[in-house]
Amino acid sequence: MTERTELTPGAPPARLRRLTSWLLHHAAARASRTVGRHLDRPADRMRYAILAALDEFGGTSQAELCRRLGIDRGDAVSTLNGMEADGLLRREPDPADRRRNVVHITAAGTARMRELDVLVDDAQEELLSGFTPAERAQISRLLHRLSDLPPS
């Protein structure tokens, strides 16, 4: 028989709390809820990612944009259509391959991205408020290693 441990009521089992994957899942869910409270609408998460990528990398094909962001191309199409209708981006035929579109950020897109930067920064501050600057940097470094992404 296993030894029973008294914990805070409602606490998950110790067997789960020792699993990094379980902890990451719950940390990601908390982060998602925090960011969601700060953004104006749910679609802003994907819009922010798209605007940030276009701002940093310049015009790119829809397929490359989706690869870079790790989002499904089908999911991105309706968001891109809405963003184009809102004047946040423009699509142009790729001069090298007319079957493809190259997506570019517009001045309105850059302005919206800057508005979202403030909201996302506020969410990050709330999420990490219990950590020192050194701990925040360490969390970021470790998550980059775990995600196999280069540090920014």
trRosetta pair geometry for C-beta under 8 A, 3 or more apart (Angstrom, degrees):
i j d omega theta_ij theta_ji phi_ij phi_ji
5 14 6.2 49 43 -30 150 134
7 11 4.0 -95 137 55 129 142
7 14 7.7 -176 -62 -54 140 90
8 11 4.5 99 64 -42 83 118
11 17 7.8 -8 170 -57 99 138
12 16 4.8 -71 148 73 122 132
12 17 5.8 148 86 -53 103 92
12 22 7.8 -163 131 161 156 134
13 16 5.1 91 67 8 82 99
13 17 7.1 -155 100 -5 42 91
14 17 5.3 -58 -140 41 38 112
14 18 6.3 38 161 -24 69 104
15 18 6.5 -57 -154 29 24 108
15 19 7.6 26 147 -26 55 106
16 19 5.7 -56 -162 21 42 115
16 22 4.8 -161 -178 -176 82 168
17 22 7.1 -100 -88 97 22 132
17 23 7.1 68 -156 -71 49 98
19 22 3.9 73 82 7 111 110
19 23 6.6 175 91 -9 58 83
20 23 5.6 -58 -147 40 33 111
20 24 6.1 35 155 -21 68 106
21 24 5.8 -52 -145 36 29 112
21 25 6.4 35 154 -23 62 104
22 25 5.7 -52 -152 31 31 114
22 26 6.6 21 154 -10 64 106
23 26 6.0 -61 -150 41 31 105
23 27 6.1 31 153 -19 67 108
24 27 5.6 -54 -141 39 31 111
24 28 6.1 33 157 -21 66 106
24 146 7.8 -152 -105 148 143 153
25 28 5.8 -56 -149 36 26 110
25 29 6.5 27 152 -19 62 105
26 29 5.5 -47 -144 34 35 113
26 30 6.4 38 154 -19 64 102
27 30 5.7 -53 -150 36 33 112
27 31 6.3 34 151 -19 65 106
28 31 5.5 -52 -146 37 33 113
28 32 6.2 36 154 -22 65 105
29 32 5.6 -52 -147 35 30 113
29 33 6.5 31 154 -18 63 104
30 33 5.9 -55 -150 36 31 109
30 34 6.3 31 153 -20 65 108
30 127 7.2 130 128 -135 97 96
31 34 5.7 -56 -148 37 31 112
31 35 6.2 27 157 -15 67 106
31 127 5.6 45 -114 -132 74 144
32 35 6.0 -54 -143 39 28 106
32 36 6.1 33 155 -23 63 111
33 36 5.5 -57 -147 38 28 116
33 37 6.6 32 155 -23 63 102
34 37 6.0 -53 -155 29 30 110
34 38 6.9 17 152 -11 62 110
34 123 5.1 131 135 -165 92 93
34 126 5.5 -173 -162 94 120 117
34 127 4.7 137 107 -75 168 96
35 38 5.9 -68 -155 40 35 107
35 39 6.2 25 157 -18 73 110
35 45 6.7 84 130 -101 127 105
35 120 6.6 13 -136 -125 101 73
35 123 4.4 80 -102 173 56 159
35 127 7.8 -1 -48 -51 76 132
36 39 6.2 -56 -135 35 29 103
36 42 6.9 6 -136 -105 98 73
36 45 7.6 -25 -87 -58 72 122
37 123 7.3 146 63 -111 83 102
38 119 4.7 152 148 179 101 87
38 120 7.0 146 107 -85 135 30
38 122 5.3 170 -141 87 136 107
38 123 3.9 -129 14 -65 153 103
38 126 7.4 -178 -59 17 127 138
39 42 7.4 110 98 -93 126 22
39 44 4.1 -172 -177 77 125 135
39 45 6.4 -121 -21 -56 175 71
39 48 7.5 -104 -114 -30 130 135
39 116 7.1 20 -122 -137 95 92
39 119 5.6 108 -93 141 54 140
39 120 7.5 29 -74 -71 95 72
39 123 7.6 -11 -35 -49 79 143
40 44 5.6 108 48 -45 81 149
40 119 7.3 -87 -26 -103 77 166
41 44 5.4 118 63 -20 66 102
42 45 6.7 -33 180 4 51 107
43 46 6.2 -58 -168 43 57 100
43 47 5.7 57 139 -22 81 113
43 79 6.4 175 -161 -119 103 97
43 82 7.0 -41 179 94 152 156
44 47 5.1 -59 -136 47 38 116
44 48 5.7 46 161 -29 72 102
44 116 6.1 -174 -177 -117 111 122
44 119 7.8 -11 147 89 147 150
45 48 6.0 -55 -152 30 22 110
45 49 6.8 19 152 -14 59 106
46 49 5.6 -53 -150 37 37 112
46 50 6.2 36 153 -18 68 106
46 71 6.7 98 -134 -120 108 157
46 75 7.6 -134 -119 140 155 106
46 76 7.2 -160 -179 -111 130 68
46 79 4.9 -74 113 -129 132 162
47 50 5.8 -57 -147 38 31 110
47 51 6.1 28 157 -16 67 109
47 79 6.4 -148 -70 -173 72 112
47 83 6.0 162 -125 -87 98 117
47 88 7.1 -3 -161 133 110 168
47 112 7.5 -57 150 135 122 130
47 116 7.4 -165 102 -79 99 160
48 51 5.9 -56 -143 40 28 109
48 52 6.1 29 157 -20 64 109
48 113 6.9 125 -137 -128 62 71
48 116 4.5 -155 -105 155 107 148
48 120 6.4 132 -166 -57 154 136
49 52 5.8 -56 -146 36 27 111
49 53 6.4 25 156 -18 63 107
49 69 5.2 100 153 -141 123 128
49 71 7.3 126 106 -36 146 135
50 53 5.9 -57 -149 36 29 109
50 54 6.3 22 157 -13 66 109
50 65 6.7 40 -133 176 84 126
50 69 7.0 -28 -80 -68 59 160
50 76 7.4 137 -86 -147 125 104
50 79 6.8 171 -26 129 150 124
50 80 7.1 -169 -144 -87 157 78
50 83 6.7 -107 98 -58 147 169
50 89 7.4 -70 141 -44 119 149
50 103 7.9 -58 -174 138 108 146
51 54 5.9 -58 -143 41 30 107
51 55 6.0 31 157 -21 65 110
51 83 8.0 -160 -62 -145 91 139
51 88 6.7 -68 -89 171 111 118
51 89 7.7 -140 -94 -59 72 109
51 105 6.1 93 -143 -116 68 122
51 109 5.4 -167 -124 176 104 96
51 110 7.6 168 -170 -90 109 34
51 112 6.5 -126 -108 90 160 98
51 113 3.9 -162 144 -85 132 111
51 116 7.1 112 61 42 145 143
52 55 5.8 -56 -145 37 27 112
52 56 6.2 16 160 -10 64 112
52 113 6.4 154 -67 -148 59 122
53 56 6.1 -64 -145 43 27 102
53 57 5.7 -18 175 19 67 117
53 60 7.4 -71 143 34 106 141
53 65 5.9 125 116 -145 144 84
53 68 5.6 129 -141 104 134 134
53 69 5.9 -79 -52 -63 150 107
54 57 6.7 -69 -120 56 21 83
54 58 7.2 -9 -170 174 55 6
54 59 7.3 28 -149 -91 90 36
54 60 7.0 -139 -106 22 69 99
54 65 7.3 3 -66 -118 84 122
54 89 6.5 -137 -91 -111 175 119
54 103 6.3 -89 -101 119 124 98
54 104 6.6 132 -166 -159 121 27
54 105 3.9 141 122 -43 125 103
54 109 7.0 -22 86 143 139 144
55 105 5.5 12 -68 -5 66 168
55 109 7.8 -160 -63 126 95 104
55 110 6.4 120 -104 -110 113 82
55 113 5.8 168 -44 143 144 174
57 60 5.7 10 116 -40 121 132
57 68 7.1 -80 -21 -136 164 171
58 104 7.6 -19 179 -121 59 81
59 92 7.6 -24 -150 41 141 111
59 102 4.6 44 166 161 113 113
59 103 6.4 173 -149 78 69 38
59 104 4.3 -25 -93 -83 100 86
60 64 4.6 -110 171 87 111 121
60 65 5.1 140 96 -61 116 85
60 68 7.5 12 136 -3 164 141
60 102 6.5 172 91 -151 7 79
60 103 6.2 -25 65 52 61 86
61 64 4.5 90 57 10 88 102
61 65 6.7 -146 93 -8 45 87
61 94 6.4 -7 -90 -70 100 136
61 100 5.0 -32 -127 177 119 128
61 101 6.8 120 -141 78 67 50
61 102 5.9 -55 -80 -99 54 60
61 103 7.3 88 -159 5 14 87
62 65 5.5 -54 -148 35 31 116
62 66 6.4 30 155 -18 65 105
62 73 6.8 88 138 -143 103 97
62 76 6.8 160 -173 113 99 131
62 77 7.6 47 -174 -91 143 71
62 80 6.5 -15 -123 -85 114 170
62 91 7.8 1 -55 -120 109 118
62 100 7.5 -159 22 -164 87 85
62 101 5.8 39 -21 70 109 99
62 103 5.9 92 -75 -27 69 122
63 66 5.9 -57 -152 36 30 109
63 67 6.5 31 151 -19 64 106
63 73 6.5 -7 -109 -103 63 129
63 100 7.4 -71 8 -134 112 116
64 67 5.5 -52 -147 36 35 113
64 68 6.2 35 155 -20 67 105
65 68 6.0 -56 -149 35 27 110
65 69 6.4 6 159 -1 63 114
65 76 7.2 153 104 -173 110 155
65 103 6.0 -11 -42 45 151 135
66 69 6.1 -69 -142 49 28 99
66 70 7.9 -159 168 18 57 4
66 71 5.2 -103 -145 72 76 78
66 72 7.0 -41 -162 128 124 10
66 73 4.7 -30 -95 -83 176 70
66 76 5.2 -125 -92 -9 107 157
67 70 7.6 25 -176 -69 28 41
69 76 7.9 119 69 -93 136 131
71 75 5.8 -111 171 78 98 119
71 76 5.3 108 115 -62 122 108
72 75 4.1 80 71 8 101 108
72 76 6.7 -173 89 -13 52 86
73 76 5.6 -58 -147 35 32 113
73 77 6.8 46 156 -39 65 95
74 77 6.1 -40 -154 8 32 114
75 78 7.3 -64 -173 32 36 97
75 79 7.1 22 144 -6 67 115
76 79 5.5 -68 -155 46 43 111
76 80 5.6 42 153 -23 80 109
77 80 5.8 -57 -144 38 28 109
77 81 6.2 31 155 -22 64 105
78 81 5.5 -49 -146 34 33 115
78 82 6.4 33 155 -17 64 105
79 82 5.8 -57 -151 38 31 110
79 83 6.2 30 153 -18 66 108
80 83 5.6 -55 -143 39 31 112
80 84 6.2 34 156 -21 65 104
80 89 7.0 -64 -152 71 76 140
80 91 7.6 68 164 -61 117 122
80 103 6.7 -82 -143 -113 123 142
81 84 5.8 -55 -149 35 28 110
81 85 6.4 28 152 -17 63 107
82 85 5.6 -55 -147 38 32 112
82 86 6.2 24 155 -12 66 109
83 86 5.7 -59 -145 44 31 107
83 88 4.2 -77 -171 63 86 119
83 89 4.9 30 130 20 114 107
83 109 7.2 54 -180 -106 109 110
84 87 7.7 47 180 -70 31 22
84 88 7.3 -87 -70 52 25 73
84 89 5.6 -60 -83 76 66 82
84 90 6.6 102 -132 -108 90 36
84 91 6.2 -27 -104 -9 138 100
86 108 7.5 -153 134 128 79 134
87 106 5.9 -87 164 73 70 157
87 108 4.6 32 120 57 103 156
87 109 7.6 -145 125 -44 58 79
88 105 7.3 -42 159 -145 68 70
88 106 6.1 -175 179 39 19 104
88 108 5.6 -103 -96 105 48 97
88 109 3.8 100 -175 -92 67 87
88 112 5.6 -44 -118 31 113 147
89 103 5.5 10 170 -175 133 95
89 104 6.3 157 -161 80 80 43
89 105 5.6 -51 -104 -106 83 40
89 106 5.9 -164 -98 -8 23 90
89 109 5.3 70 -62 -79 65 149
90 103 7.6 161 82 -153 37 53
90 104 5.3 -17 61 61 85 97
90 106 5.8 88 -18 -63 97 107
91 101 4.2 -3 -172 -178 112 131
91 102 7.1 147 -156 71 59 40
91 103 5.5 -27 -98 -97 75 67
91 104 7.7 168 -89 18 26 75
92 101 6.7 135 65 -158 28 76
92 102 5.3 -26 65 60 84 92
92 104 6.7 17 4 -2 109 117
93 98 5.0 6 -177 -140 126 67
93 100 7.5 110 -159 80 58 50
93 101 6.4 -60 -99 -105 37 60
93 102 7.5 29 123 12 14 86
94 97 4.8 3 92 59 124 72
94 98 6.7 -148 64 -83 70 24
94 99 7.8 -30 44 57 111 48
94 100 4.1 7 6 82 135 100
94 101 6.6 -165 -28 -121 86 8
94 102 4.9 114 -86 -36 77 99
95 98 7.9 14 -132 -73 20 70
97 100 4.7 43 97 15 107 109
105 109 4.1 -140 -164 97 83 138
105 110 5.8 98 146 -55 122 78
105 113 7.4 -10 -153 -25 139 138
106 109 4.5 106 48 2 67 103
106 110 7.2 -126 98 -3 40 84
107 110 5.7 -49 -150 33 34 112
107 111 6.5 36 150 -18 64 104
108 111 5.6 -52 -148 37 34 113
108 112 6.3 33 153 -18 66 105
109 112 5.7 -54 -145 38 31 109
109 113 6.2 36 153 -23 64 105
110 113 5.6 -51 -147 33 31 115
110 114 6.6 32 153 -19 63 103
111 114 5.9 -55 -154 33 32 111
111 115 6.8 33 148 -18 64 102
112 115 5.5 -51 -152 34 38 113
112 116 6.3 34 151 -15 68 106
113 116 5.6 -57 -148 42 32 109
113 117 6.3 49 148 -34 65 97
114 117 5.3 -36 -148 19 35 121
114 118 7.3 38 154 -19 59 95
115 118 6.2 -54 -166 27 34 109
115 119 7.0 26 145 -11 65 107
116 119 5.4 -56 -149 40 43 111
116 120 5.9 39 154 -18 74 107
117 120 6.0 -60 -144 41 26 107
117 121 6.0 28 157 -21 64 109
118 121 5.8 -54 -145 37 27 112
118 122 6.5 30 153 -21 62 105
119 122 5.7 -53 -152 33 31 113
119 123 6.6 31 150 -19 63 104
120 123 5.5 -51 -150 35 36 113
120 124 6.4 38 150 -21 66 102
121 124 5.6 -50 -147 34 33 113
121 125 6.4 37 152 -22 64 103
122 125 5.6 -52 -150 33 31 114
122 126 6.6 31 152 -17 64 103
123 126 5.8 -54 -150 36 33 110
123 127 6.1 33 153 -21 66 109
124 127 5.6 -56 -145 38 31 113
124 128 6.1 -4 167 10 67 114
125 128 6.7 -74 -138 53 21 87
125 129 6.3 54 157 -73 61 86
126 129 5.8 -22 -150 -29 27 117
128 131 4.9 -58 -176 38 84 116
128 136 5.1 67 178 -107 143 109
128 139 7.4 -163 -120 52 119 154
131 135 3.9 -130 -169 95 101 123
131 136 5.0 133 112 -59 125 77
131 139 6.8 -22 -160 -15 167 136
132 135 4.6 96 50 7 75 102
132 136 7.0 -135 94 -6 40 86
133 136 5.6 -52 -146 34 33 114
133 137 6.5 33 155 -18 65 104
134 137 5.8 -53 -150 36 32 111
134 138 6.4 32 151 -19 64 107
135 138 5.5 -54 -146 38 34 113
135 139 6.3 38 153 -22 67 102
136 139 5.7 -50 -148 33 30 112
136 140 6.4 30 153 -17 63 106
137 140 5.7 -55 -151 37 31 113
137 141 6.3 32 153 -19 66 106
138 141 5.7 -52 -145 36 32 111
138 142 6.2 28 158 -15 66 108
139 142 6.0 -61 -147 41 26 107
139 143 6.2 22 158 -16 65 111
140 143 6.0 -59 -144 40 27 107
140 144 6.3 30 156 -21 63 106
140 151 7.5 84 137 -134 99 97
141 144 5.8 -56 -151 34 29 112
141 145 6.6 27 153 -17 63 105
141 151 6.5 -8 -115 -99 68 126
142 145 5.7 -53 -150 36 34 111
142 146 6.2 31 153 -17 66 108
143 146 5.5 -53 -142 40 34 112
143 147 5.9 26 159 -12 67 111
144 147 5.9 -62 -140 46 26 104
144 149 5.1 -97 -151 72 74 87
144 150 7.1 -21 -176 137 119 13
144 151 4.9 60 165 -84 171 68
144 152 7.8 -146 -99 -7 136 72
145 148 7.4 24 179 -75 31 40
